[in-house]
Amino acid sequence: MDFQWFTIALGDATWISLAFLLGFFAKLIKLPPLVGFLAAGFALNYLGITSGDMLQKLADLGITLLLFTVGLKLNLRFLIRPQIWAVTALHTSITVLLFGSAIFALSLSGISALSQLTLHSSLLLAFALSFSSTVFVVKSLEEKGDMKSFHGRISIGILVMQDLLAVIFLAISTAKLPSLWAALLFLLIPLRPLLMHLLQKTGHGELLILYGLVLALGGAEVFALGGIKDDLGALIMGVLISNHAKSAELAKSMLGFKDLFLVGFFLSIGMSVEATPEALIIGALLAPFILLKSALFFSLMTLFKLRARTSLLTSLSLTNYSEFGLIIASIGVSSGWMESKWLVVMAITLSLSFVIAAPLNSIDSKIYYYFRQFWMRFERAQRLPDDKIIDTLGATIAIFGMGRVGSGAYDKMRKLHGETLVGVDFDADRVKSQQALGRNVIHGDPSDADFWEKIKLDHRIKLVMLALPNLQANLEALAQLKLITFSGRIATIARFPDEARLLEEAGASAVFNIYTEAGAGFAEHVEDQNKHFKPA
């Protein structure tokens, strides 16, 4: 027997088991599992277990698949909005100037831990702190079902702009320009019809997943060969096929793989920290500055005419530091611009920012609701067309979530009750396609406290049907209905019995298991057909 492989397997079993136990414990105390994964990384590091090649490869693969799935949902036209590119440019510039000046001033004040920092290294450190974590933000948005919400799309847009800044920085700092072969990457554009055709022909099983892996990993490898950040290649490959009808199905089919591999990322972050007392103190002092970074995002977004709620939820999503800060710190150390301890400090700061941000993101709608009057003070009178409070237009039935289940429910209820219903969805593209089919569908967010406050004052709705994409989204909508003491009926969907129990406890009048109901509907349809069947 090869005892070397036995040792590797034993080590893998250790971190997998510990990750599960601490992730499960975090879930029990109402925290995202990623907090438990980070804690597992810290514990493993304390036990002297370092991040091996396998774990690092899993982490890298998770990030590549994450950016590929982000690309599948990305609308490039959305990036040219000033609420994205201008806010990103201003936020980065102000953060670098303010944070950099403050850090340099502290280094001149005689604090020994900061005494070796020059103005150049202080600005570099501030630049590292200006980024937000793509991995953390996307993971949080997906868990809440907010990826296609208005604030979710703005968050993703800002992260993409920050990624572009990262590519520019890496090219300048390393004096390594893309190779001449990079020009060949433009050939991917005329290849797009072929990529779309292959996607159409892959079917719905394992070939679809394999094709997604080929595009994600192949795109990353091709961009790396051209001297460009490999993760950007995965993102671009996702964008190239994002308009295909099967792009959403492809993203869903790869969800489990991506989530599994991202466990490696959070573990590797925790295991990279070889903390000294000095590094812990500095990291603990830098971590709360994410709240200042968040406040700056909020101010800039309201300045650019976004609603207070949209601005707050986007800002809370971005309230963290980025793993890119570790890359910047490593470049600073290798170039001799700062001491090696700053790499450890950045790892600690990054980890602590995740611990702070995770619970904030899990209650973001409640933070807005309970302090609504305070946030509203910053809101501008003029609003963007797709960021207005929705109106139910006198409907008595409202269906939230106009995917396949919601659309089917809409058609059935219209047949039974006429035109006295309205569909609501936060995916602007889906709203347009639904309207083109003649359905009365409007763009809105079911967890929007402003909308429910308006409903509380003046509405005719007697039945709310929640057909939202995941459990958390349905629970947030139920929480808003409870806050306004909605007296009508509330029906919602569930996939599993335990989800049904949670939804009933949260206030749902009726919960339908979509798998069970699909079977019942199938049987009902067959019986109806039998009534009209005439044997040959």
Number of C-alpha atoms within 10 A of each C-alpha: 5 6 8 9 10 11 11 13 11 12 15 15 12 13 21 16 13 19 27 16 16 19 22 18 16 18 15 11 9 11 19 22 22 26 26 25 30 27 24 26 29 24 18 22 20 15 10 11 15 18 19 13 9 12 19 17 14 19 22 17 22 22 22 26 29 28 25 32 28 23 27 25 20 24 16 12 7 14 18 12 13 13 20 22 18 17 22 23 15 14 20 21 14 16 21 21 16 13 22 22 16 15 22 22 18 17 19 16 11 10 11 10 14 17 14 15 20 17 15 12 21 26 22 22 23 24 21 24 30 24 27 27 22 27 18 22 26 21 19 21 21 16 15 18 18 22 24 21 20 20 25 22 22 23 25 26 23 24 22 23 18 22 19 14 16 19 15 14 13 18 16 11 12 10 9 11 14 16 12 9 12 16 10 11 13 9 9 15 11 9 11 14 13 11 18 18 12 13 21 15 10 14 12 14 10 11 13 21 20 13 16 23 19 13 21 27 20 16 24 24 18 19 22 18 14 18 17 22 22 21 24 22 26 31 25 23 26 26 21 19 21 24 15 16 12 18 22 14 14 21 23 14 17 19 16 11 16 24 15 14 22 26 23 27 26 24 29 25 23 26 25 18 23 19 18 11 8 12 22 20 15 17 23 16 11 19 22 16 18 22 18 13 25 20 17 17 24 26 19 19 27 22 16 20 18 27 26 24 25 20 28 25 23 26 26 26 28 27 30 33 29 26 22 21 26 22 16 22 27 20 18 20 17 12 12 11 18 22 16 14 16 19 24 21 25 31 27 26 31 26 26 22 25 23 20 17 22 22 14 18 24 20 13 17 21 17 17 21 18 11 10 16 11 12 19 14 9 18 20 14 8 11 15 10 8 13 17 15 17 19 16 22 13 13 18 18 24 21 25 28 26 25 17 10 15 22 19 11 17 25 12 12 16 15 10 9 11 10 15 16 23 23 26 24 25 23 21 16 12 18 22 14 12 19 13 11 10 8 19 19 27 24 23 25 25 25 20 19 24 20 18 21 15 15 18 15 8 11 15 15 20 14 19 23 23 27 27 24 20 17 21 18 21 26 24 19 22 24 18 22 25 14 14 15 10 18 11 14 15 20 19 25 26 24 15 14 12 9 18 20 13 15 23 17 11 17 16 24 15 14 21 17 15 17 13 13 12 12 11 12 13 12 12 12 11 11 12 11 11 10 8 8 9 7 4 3
